[in-house]
């Protein structure tokens, strides 16, 4: 079970992880994109950190809504829109809830994935943030169906997200500035997939601890 406190704790840990990976993310995005992915993501998540006290006082749905609106307005560009849309969709899906159990956890990850795919007009295999998220959602669903314990579910979800991230290295980019490269980004991991993996890995660890 997770509540608002857990959600905020996860967001703060994500912010810390992203902040610590400046050089790596910037290097990746400088190869395939504008080189500003880390700066934009860090700006958005540090804004969340500054809102910690406010977020802790909200119910689950309004916490997600506020996170979504904040990321949309501070990250900027396509990532801001996609993350904002995902969290606002989750907000609508969690109205009235005081806690999130594993079944609901799967559901909100799934609706977030669907929102990002629809808004970004993208799909798994396009070499984007969708790839680790899609793999994580599939693994989550399989673990739930099998009745796995939280530790097993957490591990398989994290491993799947990592695999989805790593698979982007050999993908041909279908979205973003990498499509303008002659090699279409083949041989390089997508920076957006990496920052999505960080989030999913942290979420998975928190699932195991609850």
Secondary structure as GFF3:
##gff-version 3
##sequence-region A 1 210
A	DSSP	alpha_helix	4	20	.	.	.	ID=ss1
A	DSSP	alpha_helix	22	32	.	.	.	ID=ss2
A	DSSP	alpha_helix	37	50	.	.	.	ID=ss3
A	DSSP	alpha_helix	52	56	.	.	.	ID=ss4
A	DSSP	alpha_helix	60	75	.	.	.	ID=ss5
A	DSSP	alpha_helix	77	93	.	.	.	ID=ss6
A	DSSP	alpha_helix	102	120	.	.	.	ID=ss7
A	DSSP	alpha_helix	130	146	.	.	.	ID=ss8
A	DSSP	alpha_helix	150	167	.	.	.	ID=ss9
A	DSSP	three_ten_helix	168	170	.	.	.	ID=ss10
A	DSSP	three_ten_helix	177	180	.	.	.	ID=ss11
A	DSSP	alpha_helix	191	209	.	.	.	ID=ss12
###
